Amino acid sequence: MTGPDVASALLERELRHEYVRNGWLPLRREGDVVVVGAAQPLGRSQRARVEKLIGSPITVEPMLQSRIVGAVMAQFGADFAFEASEGLAQRDQELSAKTVLSRTQQVCLAVVLILLVAAGILWPLQTLITVIGAASVVFLASTVFKFSIALFGSRFDLAERIAADDLRALEDDELPIYTVLVPVFREARIVGRLVENLGRLDYPAERLEVLILVEEEDDETRDAIALSNPPDNFVVVTIPKGTPQTKPRACNVGLQVARGEFLVIYDAEDAPEPDQLKKTVVAFHRSAPETVVMQAALNYFNARENVLTRMFALEYSYWFDYMLPGLDVRDLPIPLGGTSNHFRTAALRELGGWDPYNVTEDADLGIRASALGYRVGVVDSTTMEEATSRIGIFIGQRSRWIKGYMQTALVHARRPVRLLRNIGWRRFGAFALLIGGTPITFLGVIPFTVILIASFLVPLAELSAVFPPLVLWLCLLNFVAGNALMVYLNMMGPYKRGAFRLVAWALLNPIYWLLHSIASYKALWQLITKPHYWQKTEHGLSEWVPEADAEGMARTGSAP
């Protein structure tokens, strides 16, 4: 049942998207007239359209959007859940990570493994040398690619600079409806902060829709949201039980419900700058139609909490300030960040939403967008997040990210000719080095580190008995050069944001990469054993007080 004041017999399955996206619902029949609940007053044309859809004259009474969404989800939750889980796979099975390896990939992998094992038995030393040499080439190629793109991006500042006068010129009643998606799961400890952070957004409440996506069994988080007393434009959407239980599946339900012309995703701990939505509206209006995503920068309020959070901040600084502009200027595929992505909602639906079976759904979506000729812009705004401050949680988080890169590489390698035809050789090479090369690079860090340590501890004569000196020194050179390039990149990161106290910490990047390498082996194991498992990152664990760096944030737009 949908509730005591909604006659479920009047609800039509084919109109479920219409109800929630346009904010109306047939409540009951009174003689020849249907009483309709509406979140906003219906204009003459809207009223005529609703009467045509219902097939009866109507009278209208006010109804909260949250009640409309709740009633529709109660009646058609299974339909929303199925579309969220299987919509992309039904449109094109080859683009879904639901199947880890296609039949062709299974055959190719089996052949490669058989040949590798046979070669290892017949020519063990030569096979080992060949594998290490190939991994070394991929390692250096991927690292040099990232370095060159970031260095190229350092010449540009592509963020659309929006002046305060431009924002003041906006008329509230002319702004488009904006939907904010916030997927949460077991986040009871921080939802109060979430409501507070999103409550600071400078956008008219009647044109702002905040959809908090809560899993059906997560009563604790739902109760905590109710206790935080959110405003009427905050709508709790209960995500029906189902598999896979992932963030992109929840976001797909939110996408079906969303009313906004534009849509953004925030994580539970995010604190976007108050004017971010207005800046994005201006940026979209100034951009070409093919620009369907605007990415805001991410940084951390607890960057100075410990060594790990400092390394996080360095990494994000170089990525958002140099790497993304470089990819954009060179018109290369951009793997999106997991949060603060602002979309044209219609284009996002055309793309099929997110792949619920891909645990790094943002990277996959960026590649799909590129294949259709869409572009990603950068908006002049920052969202502050909580950096993971504990090594165990960090490795779990990074294992999910790296597993998602592996999934994305496998998915888009199923039809390499089609991908090549769609995006061209240059973008295809960038995809291979960035999406495919990143996991291979991290997998190689531990073996190369072992070889490096052995070169200092084992006499050269004994080591040369196993590895030819040329191969040994080539591997060592690649590994040392690759690490040196990444240290330099991470040192570059803080300069644009004025966070100079972080620069020296970039020297620890080789250790940071060792943690990534551990995570990559966990990712590979999970890709085999439980490919769609979503390793949740716990939030709200930081002991750092965000206000401690408030002055620095305001001055530089980042954590100092």
N, C-alpha and C positions, 0 to 999 in steps of 0.2 A: 504493500500500500504506500501511497505517496504522502499521506497525512490526512487529518480529519477535514481540512478545508479545501482539498483538491480531489476532484472526481477522476480517478485514474482511467475510467472508461473514455474520457474525453481526450486523453493524451494519445498522440499518434507517434509511433516509432520513427517514421520517416521525417518527422518534424523535430526530433530531439535536438539537433544542432540549431535549428531555427529558434527554439524556445530560449536556450541559454545564451546564444550569441546576440539575439535582439531583445532579450529581457522581457518576455511576456509569457503567459501561461493560461490556458483555459481552466477555470476553477470549477464552475458548476453551470448547470442550465436552469434558467428561470423562465419557464414558458417557452417562447420562441427565441429568447435572447440568451446568449452565453456571456456569463460574467468572466472577464479576463483580468488577471492580475498583471500589472506592468511596473517595471522598476523606474521607468521614466514616462512622463505624459506622452501619449501617442498623437502625433500630428495627423492631419487629414489624410495624407497619402498612406501613412503607416496604418492608420485605422482601417482604411479601405483594403489594404493588403492583408491585414489580419482577418478581416471579415471574409475575404475571398478564400483564404486558406482554411478557415473554420467552416465556411458555408452557412453562416448565420449572422444576424445582426449582433453587435456586442455592446456591453457596457464595461467600463474600465474602473478598476479600483487599485490604489497603490499597493505595491508588494515589494519587499526587499529582494534584491538580486540573490542574496544568500539563500532565501527560501525557494526561489525559482530553481536555482542550481540544485539544492538539496532534494526537491521534489522530483526533478528530472533524473538525477542520479539514482534515487531510490527506485524509480520505475525502470530505467534503462541502463543501469550500471553495468550489466553483463555485456551490453552492446558497446559501450564506451571502452570497457576493459579489453574486449576482443580486438577492437580497432587499434587500441594503443599498443597491444602486443604483436598483432599479426598484420597490421595495415601495410607496412613497408614490404614485408616478405610476400604478401599477396600481390602487391604491385610489381615487384621484381625480386624473385628469390635470390638472384645472383648478387643483389646489393645488400642482403641481410647477413649478419654474422650468426644467425640462428644455426646454420650449418658451418662448422669450423673449417672443414676442407671439402671442396667439391670432389666429385668422383675423379675428375681429371687430375686435381691436385693430389689426391690420395695415391693414384697410380704413379705420378711423377715422383712423389716423395718416396714411395716404396722402391722405385728403380734407383733413385739416388742413394738411398740407404744400402741397398744390396751392393751397388757398385763400390760404395765407400768401404763397406765391411770387407768385400773381396780384395780391394786394393790394400786395405790395412793388413790383411793376412799375408798377401803375396809380397807387398813392398811396404812394410810398416814405417820405416824411417822416412821414405820419400812421401808417403801419404801424410804423415804428421807434419812434415815440412810444408807440403802443399796447402794443407788446411790452415796452418798458422800464417803462412804467407798471404793466402787469400783473405783471411780475417784481418790481417794487418793492413792490406790495401783498402778494404771497406772501412776500417776504423779511420784511417787517415783521410780518405775521400769524404766521408761524412763530416768529419771535423773541419776540414778545409772548406767544405761547402758552407757550413754554418758560419765559419769565421768570415768568409768572403761576403756572404749575404749581409751579415751584421755590420761589417765594415762599410759596405755600400750604403746600408740604411743609416749609418751614422751621419751621412751628408745631408739627410733630409729630416724634416719634421712635418710629417703628413697629417698629424692630428688637426682636425678642423677647429681652428681657433674661433671661439664664439665670444664676442665682446659683451660686456654687461648691458650695453645699450641695445644689443640685439635681443637679449632676453626681456628687457623691459618693454620692448616694442610688441611683444606677443600679447594678444588678447585672450583672456581665459576662455571666453565662450567660443573662440575659433580654434582652440587646440583640439587635436584628435584624441579619441579615447585611447588610453595606454594601459596595457595589461602587464602586470608584474607576476611572474611565476616564481614561487618559492617552494621547492620540494624539501620536505623535512621528514626525518625518520628518527625517532628516539632522541629528540632535541628538546625535551621538556626544560632542561636547565637554562636554555638560552633563548627560548621563544619570547620572553619578556623583552630582552634586548632587541630581538628581531622586530617586534611591533614598534618599539621606540625608534629604531634606526629608520625603518621605512616610513614612520610617521613624520620624519623630518623632510621627506621629499617635497620639494616646492612644485606642486602640481595640483590644479583644482580637484577636490575630492570627487566631484560629480563626473569627472572625466578620467579618474584613476581607478583601476580595478586591480586589487591585490588578491591573487588566488594562492592560498596556502594549501599545498598539496600534502595530505596526511594519509598514510597507509591505514587501511581499515582496522587492523588490530592494534594500532598505536593510540590507545585511549589516553595514555599518560600525557602525550604531547597535545592531543586535542583538548584535554582538560586544562592544561597549562595555558593554551591559547585563550580559552574562555575566561580564565582568571585574569589574563592581562587586559581584558576589556578593550578589544580592538574596535576601531570605528566601523560604521556600517559598510564602507566600501572594501573592507577586508572580508573575503569569502573563504571559508574553510571547505575544501573539496575533498571528500573522502574517496580515496583510491581503492576500488574493489580488489579483493584478494585475487591473486593470480600470479602467473610466472611469465617472464622472469621478474623478480621483485627488484627493480633497478630504478635509478633516478630518471633515465630517459623514458621509461614506461610511464612513470608518474607525470612527466612533462608532456607526454603525448596526450594524456587525459586532459591536462590543463589546456593544451593547444586546441582540443575539440571544443572546450567550454569558452575559450577566450573571446571577448567582445572587441578588443582593441585593434586599431589599425596598425599599431606598433606593439611589440611584445619584447620583454626583457626577462632574463633569468638571473635571480640572485640566490646565493646560498644562505643558509640560516644565520651564519655569523657575519654576513656582509654589512658594511656601512657605506653605501654610495654617497658621493657628494650630493647635497640637496638639489642642486640645479642640473643634475645629470640628464634627467628626462627631457627637460626643455632644451638643453644643449643638443641632445640627439635629434629632437624634432627639427631644429634649425639645420643641423648637419645633413639630415636626410633630404630636406627641401632643397639644399644647395647641391646635392650629389646627383649623379646620373641614375637613371632608372635601374641599371644593372647592378648598382650598389645596393645589396639587400641586407647587409649586416653591418652594424657599427660596433666595433669592439672598444670598450672603455679599458683603461689601464687598471691593473691590479697591483696592490702592494699591501704591506702588512703593518698593522698597528703595533705588533710586538716584535719588530725586527731586531731590537737590541736585547731580547730576553735571554738568549743563549747563542752558542756557536751555530747550531742548526738553523735557527730562525734568521741569523745574519746571512747564511749561505742561501736560504730561500729568497731573501730580499735581493741579494746580488743577482741571482738567476732570473728573477722576474724583471728586474730593472733592465738587464741587457735584452731580454726577450721582447718586452713591450716597447722599449725605446729604440732598439736597433734592429732586432730580427724581424719583427712584424713590418716596420717601414721598408726594410730591404726586400722582403717577399712581395710587398705591395707594389713597390716601384718597378720591380722586375716582372710583375704580373705572374707570380707563381702561386700555387695552391697554398692557402693559409689554414693550418689547423687551429680552430677556434679555441679560446679559453673556455673553461667550464662554467664561467659565470660572467655577468655583465656583458653578455651578448645581446645587442638590440636588433631585432628583426623587423622587416616588413612582414606582417603576419600572413598575408596572402602568398608571398613567395615561399615562406617556410612551409605552408601547407602544400604548395606545388612540389616542393622537394620531398614531401612525404614525412616531414617531421624528423624525429630522431630514431635511430635504430635501437630498440630496447634491449637487443642482445649484445650490443657493443658497449663495453665498459668504459670506453673513452669516446663517447658518442659525439663530442664536440669536434674532435679531429676528423672523424668520418664525415660529419656534416660539411665541414669545410672543403673536403675533397669532392663530395657530391656537388656542392655549389659551384666549384671551379669547373667541373665537367660540363655544367650547363651554361657556362660563360658568365656567371655571377661574380661580383667583386665584393671585397670586404673593406670597409673604411675604418678609420680610427677616430674616435671622438675625444675631445680635449676634456677628459674628466677621469677621476681615479676612484676606485672602490677599494676601501680598506678591508682586509680580511685578517683572520687569525692564522698565522703560520704554525704548522705542526712543530711542537717543541720537544717531542719525545721520539727517540730513534725507532722504537718498535712500531709506533703508529706511522712514522714516516715511511718505513720500508713497506708496510701494508698499503699505504696510499700510492707510493710510486710503483709497486708491483701491479696495481690496478691500471695505472696510467700506461705502463709499458705493455701490459697484456693487451690493452686497447689498441695501442699502436700495432702490435702483432696482428690483432684481428683485422684492423683497417687495411694493413698491407696485404693480408691474405684475401680479403673480400675484393679489393680492387685489382688484385693480380689474377682473378679468375678469368677475366676477359681483357688481357693486356692489349690486344689489338684494338678493341673498342675504346679502352681508356686512352690509348695513344692517339687514336683518330679524333677523340673528343678534345683532348688537351694539348696535343703536339709533343714533339720530342723534348723540348726544353722543360716544359712543366712535368712531363713524365719522368725525366731525370731527377728533377727536384723532389717529386713525390718519392721516388725510389731511395734517394739519399736521406731525406728527412724522416719519412714515415717508416720505411723499411730499414734504413741505415741506423737509426737511433737505437732500436733494440739490439742489433748486432754489435754496435759500438759498446754498449753497456755489458753485453755478454763477454766481450773480449777484454774488459778491464782487468778482471781477476787473473786470467791466464797471462796477460802481458805483465802484470805486476809481479807474478811469480817468476817469470823469466828475468825481469829487471833485477829482482832481489838475488836470484841465482847467479846473475852475472857478476855481482859483487862478492858473493860468498863462495862460489865454486871456482876453482882455478880455470883459466881460459882453456887450457889444453883439455881438461876433462869435459868442459861444456861443449867444446868444438867436436868432441867425439860423438856427440848426440846431434848437434845442430851445426851445419856448415857456417863458418864465420860470416859469410856474406848475408845469409838469411837471418842469422842471429842479430847482427848489427842493424840490418834493415828494419827488423821488428822493433828493436829498441829505439831506433831513430824515430820511427813512426809514432811509437807510444809516447816518447818524451816530447816530440814536436806537437803531437795532438794535445797533450796536457798543457803545454806551454801556451798554445793558441787559446785554449779555453780559460786559462788563468788570465790571459790578457783581456779576453772578452768580458769576463766577470769584473775585472778592474775598470773597464770602460763604463759598465752599467751605472754606477752611482753618480757619474759626472753630470749627466743631464738633469738629475734630480737634486744635486747639491748635497748628497749624503756621503761626504768625503771620508767620514770616519769608518765606512765600511770597506774602503778600497783594499787595505792590507789583508783583510780576511780572505780575499780571493786566492791567496797563496795556498789555502787549504782545499782548493777545488779537487786535487787528486784524491784526497780522502773522501770528499763528498761524492766523487764518482765511484769509489769503492762501495759506498752504501747503495748507489744506484745499481751497481753490478750484482750485489746480493739480491736486490729487489728484482732484477731482470731474471735471475734463475728461479726465483719464486714465481714470477709471472709465467715463465715457460712451463713450469710444472703445473700451474693452475690452468694454463691453456689446454693442457692434455687431460687433466683430471676433472676440472670444473670450470669450463671456459666462460660461463655466463654468471659466475658468482661475483657479486658486487661487494668488494672489500670496503666497508664503511669506514670513513675517517671520523673519529670522535672530535667534537668541538667543545669549546667552553672549558678547556683544561688549562689555558694560559693563566698564569698568576700576574701577568703584566697589566698595569692599569693604563688603558688607552689614553686617558687624559694627560698622562705623564709626558706624552710627546705631542700634545695638541698644538703647541706653538710651532714646533718643527713641521708638522703636517700642513698647517696653514701657510707656512712660508714656502715650502718646497713642493707640496703636493705629494709627499711620500714620507715614509718613516725615516728619520735621520739616523 
